[in-house]
Amino acid sequence: MSKILVVRDLKTQFFTYGGVVQALDGISFYVRKGETLGLVGETGCGKSVTALSILRLVSPPGKIVSGEILFEGEDLLKKTEEEMRKIRGYKISMIFQDPTSSLNPVITIGHQVSEPFIYHQGLKKTDAEESTIVLLKSIGIPDSDRRYKDYPHEFSGGMRQRIMIAMAVACRPSLLIADEPTTNLDVTIQAQLLELMKEFQRKYETSILWITHNLGVVAEICNRVAVMYAGTVVEVGDVRTILCAPSHPYTRMLKDCVPTTSQSKKRLQIIPGTVPNLINPPTGCRFHPRCRDAIDICKTKKPKKTEIGPGHIVSCWLYSNNK
């Protein structure tokens, strides 16, 4: 299966008065055509910065300092801003986490959803309106021909998130980036949106980069998983391997933090310590101050990527033959 997105040695930094925040420290991963890759990790590990970097939406004082972002074989970092505008919302779309702040409160949802049809597909206003009504109906907005003229505040949180999905999928993008789109929604609405996303993917063979900290959602929708910690990718593998037999100490500890019915009488596990300050990150492996399996080399040298199984890559000295 061909790779639609390849991120290679990507470094994104924020140049603040307090120092340089090393938000992404040489991350690498890929997304195959038609698959869903889950990008997981604690809050502050760099998941959202990764998404913004792919779309070239990192604002000052942030800057992509090195690396490659290959989309359909072309490096997005070499594109002009005008070329990127033609890609965003057309070939690559993003569903943001909070629809309340992402939707314009003084513009009708019909006008907002119809914009991709007008800008990217060149439809006339009447044709765009018709296409928008059909799209809103397909994602579960009742009375879409009437509610087309309503404003965001007139919809529930779940409906607003459906509208965000409609905006993202309007032009049937090749790659969809979903930044925790089911956060703050109840489990029933969450399940409905997951089914909606899977149906869209089956219909149009869209690739999805799903950003989340919820391993339950990962198990439901993802084919492969990339685990991030403090701006680095520490483990990549298929979803069954990552959730059932994780290898990196961080992935194992992250999995142990998920409550299960079999542990109802046991104390919930936690990862000791806190996410490091990325202005002055730990030397060597960034996870070593919190790692129960750390050895001396972890404190001084960055771990190398080691393939320990087909498609299963771990960045950890415990698995390296070149210590």
Secondary structure, DSSP 8 states (H G I E B T S, - for coil): --EEEEEEEEEEEEEETTEEEEEEEEEEEEEETT-EEEEE-STTSSHHHHHHHHTT---TTEEEEEEEEEETTEEGGGS-HHHHHHHBTTTEEEE-S-HHHHS-TTS-HHHHHHHHHHHHH---HHHHHHHHHHHHHHTT-TTHHHHTT--GGGS-HHHHHHHHHHHHHTT--SEEEEESTTTTS-HHHHHHHHHHHHHHHHHH--EEEEEES-HHHHHHH-SEEEEEETTEEEEEEEHHHHHHS--SHHHHHHHHTS--GGGTTS------S----TTS--SSSTTGGG-TT--GGGGTS---EEEEETTEEEE-GGG-S--
